[in-house]
């Protein structure tokens, strides 16, 4: 009785959706060629990757052809799935290749693993450039004759945890700076100091106080701006002297804000302060 075929051995049923997708892929039309001709080391590593529940991806051969498992598909790839399967690693992660390319090159040249903890990478996996953080290691993969022919990446995404910790820290500073304020001026100064400590979450802020009798909102503090006027929000003038009307005459829809007492999101169609990022905010 015949044993399992190379396809069945390499892409087992236990490998989930990605194993099924790989079984249906025309590998003979790729640079790797038919599965039956793959080195045993490649087949064994792909099987291990597919049956692991930890997020993993790998690159093999001259083009560093990409393989990945269900966990990596769900946790990291986003809209790059299923396009990324079988593509060169440089093409799949072109936006972060300046960061990860040298690491991979060292693994291939030296045969030694890398380690990064909480590394920031600006991924384009959701239709826009996205701040993400990852803890991962690249390990060398060897051909049957002992040569290094690829790498395996085992990765944990830390984005949610690290951004949440950063934002909780910012809220803590805000509470600390304003807790002992005896006057509105002291409270506003504390707000400005705390909100200016990390422009990654708040590239700019404008704090206004409402003067209902005069029908205006008066600028009380700001962060992230230089001198001048920007985007319909008068800035750069002395704090307290800069005002905008409460009657809906500005992009900020302050009449609606006063009426509903609920947050309002507005589009920003001008160039606003971007903080440390390459792209300024599109909404406020």
C-alpha positions in Angstrom: 0.0 0.0 0.0 1.4 3.4 -1.1 2.3 5.9 1.7 1.4 9.6 1.8 2.5 11.6 -1.3 5.0 14.5 -1.0 2.1 16.9 -1.2 0.2 15.2 1.6 3.3 15.1 3.8 4.2 18.8 3.1 0.7 20.2 3.4 -1.1 18.1 6.0 -4.8 18.4 6.8 -3.7 19.6 10.3 -2.2 22.7 8.6 -5.6 24.4 8.3 -6.6 26.9 5.6 -3.1 27.7 4.5 -2.3 24.0 4.0 -5.3 23.7 1.7 -4.3 26.9 -0.1 -0.8 25.6 -0.6 -2.0 22.2 -1.9 -4.0 24.1 -4.6 -1.1 26.3 -5.6 0.7 25.6 -8.9 4.2 25.4 -7.5 5.5 24.0 -10.7 4.8 27.4 -12.2 7.0 29.1 -9.6 10.8 29.3 -9.2 10.6 26.5 -6.6 9.3 24.0 -9.1 7.2 20.9 -8.4 6.8 19.8 -4.8 8.3 16.4 -5.6 11.6 18.1 -6.4 11.7 20.3 -3.2 14.6 19.5 -0.8 13.4 17.5 2.2 14.5 20.3 4.5 12.1 22.7 2.7 9.2 20.2 2.9 9.8 19.5 6.6 10.0 23.2 7.5 6.8 24.0 5.6 5.0 21.2 7.4 6.3 22.4 10.8 5.2 26.0 10.0 1.7 24.9 8.9 1.1 22.8 12.0 2.2 25.4 14.5 -0.3 27.7 16.1 2.4 30.4 16.7 2.7 33.1 14.0 5.3 32.2 11.5 6.5 33.0 8.1 9.5 32.0 6.0 11.5 32.8 2.9 13.3 30.1 0.8 15.6 30.1 -2.1 17.2 32.8 -4.3 14.0 34.9 -4.3 13.1 34.1 -0.6 9.8 32.8 -1.7 7.2 33.5 1.1 5.3 30.8 3.1 3.2 31.5 6.2 0.7 29.8 8.4 -2.9 30.5 9.6 -1.8 32.5 12.7 0.4 34.8 10.7 -2.3 35.3 8.1 -4.8 36.3 10.8 -2.5 38.4 13.0 -0.2 40.2 10.6 -0.8 40.0 6.8 -4.2 41.7 6.5 -5.0 42.6 2.9 -1.8 41.1 1.6 -3.3 37.6 2.0 -3.5 35.5 -0.2 -1.5 37.5 -2.7 1.7 37.2 -0.5 1.9 33.4 -0.8 4.7 32.4 -3.2 5.9 35.9 -3.7 9.4 37.1 -3.0 9.9 38.4 0.5 11.3 41.7 -0.8 8.1 42.3 -2.8 5.7 41.3 0.0 7.3 43.6 2.6 8.7 46.3 0.3 7.6 49.1 2.6 9.7 47.8 5.5 12.5 46.2 3.5 15.0 48.9 4.6 14.4 47.7 8.2 14.1 43.9 7.8 16.2 43.4 4.7 19.6 43.9 6.4 18.6 41.6 9.2 17.6 38.8 6.8 20.8 39.3 4.8 22.9 38.8 8.0 21.0 35.6 8.7 21.7 34.3 5.2 25.4 35.3 5.3 26.3 34.3 8.9 23.8 31.6 9.7 23.0 33.2 13.0 19.6 34.2 14.3 18.4 37.7 15.0 16.3 39.1 17.8 14.1 42.2 18.0 11.8 43.2 20.8 8.9 45.7 20.2 10.4 46.9 16.9 8.3 49.6 15.2 7.4 48.8 11.6 5.2 50.9 9.4 3.2 48.2 7.6 0.8 48.7 4.6 -1.6 45.9 5.2 -4.9 47.7 5.6 -4.8 50.2 2.7 -2.7 52.8 4.6 0.6 53.1 6.4 0.1 51.7 9.9 2.2 52.0 13.1 2.9 48.4 14.3 5.2 46.8 16.9 6.7 43.3 16.7 8.9 41.0 18.7 10.5 38.4 16.4 13.5 36.3 15.5 14.8 35.4 12.1 16.5 31.9 12.1 18.5 30.3 9.3 17.0 27.5 7.3 19.5 25.0 5.8 19.5 23.0 2.6 20.0 19.3 2.7 23.7 19.8 2.1 24.0 22.3 5.0 24.0 25.5 3.1 21.7 28.4 4.4 18.9 28.7 1.9 16.3 30.7 3.7 15.0 32.0 7.0 12.2 31.3 9.4 10.5 34.2 11.3 8.6 33.5 14.6 6.8 36.6 15.6 4.5 38.2 18.2 2.7 41.4 17.4 2.9 43.9 20.3 1.0 46.8 18.7 -2.1 46.8 20.8 -0.2 46.4 24.1 2.5 49.0 23.5 0.1 51.7 22.1 -2.3 51.1 25.0 0.5 51.4 27.5 1.7 54.6 25.9 -1.8 56.1 25.9 -2.4 55.1 29.5 0.8 56.8 30.4 -0.3 60.0 28.7 -3.6 60.0 30.6 -1.6 59.5 33.8 0.5 62.5 33.1 -2.6 64.5 32.3 -4.1 63.6 35.6 -0.9 64.3 37.5 -0.4 67.7 35.9 -3.9 68.9 36.6 -4.7 67.3 40.0 -3.2 70.1 42.1 -4.2 73.0 40.0 -5.8 75.9 42.0 -6.7 78.1 39.0 -8.0 77.6 35.5 -4.7 79.0 34.2 -2.7 76.4 36.2 -5.0 73.6 34.9 -4.6 74.7 31.3 -0.9 74.9 31.7 -0.9 71.4 33.0 -3.0 70.2 30.1 -0.6 71.8 27.6 2.5 70.3 29.3 1.0 66.8 29.5 -0.5 66.7 26.0 2.8 67.9 24.5 4.8 65.0 25.9 4.0 62.5 23.1 3.1 63.7 19.6 2.7 60.1 18.4 -0.8 59.9 19.7 -1.6 63.7 19.6 0.3 65.4 16.7 -1.6 68.6 17.6 -4.1 69.8 20.1 -6.3 72.9 20.4 -8.1 73.6 23.7 -10.8 76.2 23.6 -13.0 77.6 26.4 -16.6 78.6 25.5 -17.9 82.1 26.1 -21.6 81.5 25.5 -22.6 85.2 26.2 -20.2 86.4 23.5 -20.9 83.5 21.2 -17.3 82.5 20.8 -14.8 79.8 21.8 -11.5 81.3 23.0 -8.2 79.5 22.4 -6.8 78.5 25.8 -3.9 76.2 25.0 -2.3 74.4 22.0 0.4 71.8 21.2 2.1 70.8 18.1 1.9 74.1 16.2 4.4 76.6 15.1 3.5 80.3 14.3 0.9 81.2 11.8 -2.7 80.3 10.9 -3.5 76.8 9.7 -6.6 75.0 8.4 -9.2 77.5 9.6 -8.1 77.1 13.2 -6.5 80.4 14.2 -3.3 79.7 15.9 0.0 81.4 16.7 -1.8 84.4 18.2 -1.6 85.1 21.9 -3.5 82.5 24.0 -6.9 84.0 24.9 -7.0 86.4 22.0 -7.7 83.9 19.3 -11.4 83.0 18.9 -13.8 81.1 16.7 -17.6 81.5 16.6 -20.0 79.1 18.3 -22.7 79.5 15.6 -21.4 76.8 13.2 -19.3 79.3 11.1 -16.2 77.1 11.3 -15.3 73.6 10.3 -15.4 72.5 13.9 -19.3 72.6 14.1 -19.2 74.0 17.6 -22.9 74.8 17.6 -23.6 71.1 17.2 -21.0 70.3 19.9 -22.7 72.7 22.4 -26.1 71.3 21.5 -25.4 67.6 21.8 -22.5 67.6 24.3 -21.1 64.7 22.4 -17.8 64.2 20.5 -17.8 65.2 16.9 -15.4 63.9 14.2 -14.5 66.3 11.4 -12.4 65.9 8.3 -9.1 67.7 7.9 -8.6 68.8 4.3 -5.5 70.9 4.9 -2.0 70.1 6.0 -1.9 69.8 9.7 1.0 69.1 12.1 2.1 65.4 11.7 4.2 65.1 14.8 6.8 62.4 14.2 4.8 60.8 11.3 5.2 61.3 7.6 1.5 61.7 7.0 -0.6 64.3 8.9 -3.9 63.4 10.5 -7.0 63.2 8.2 -9.6 63.6 11.0 -10.0 65.4 14.3 
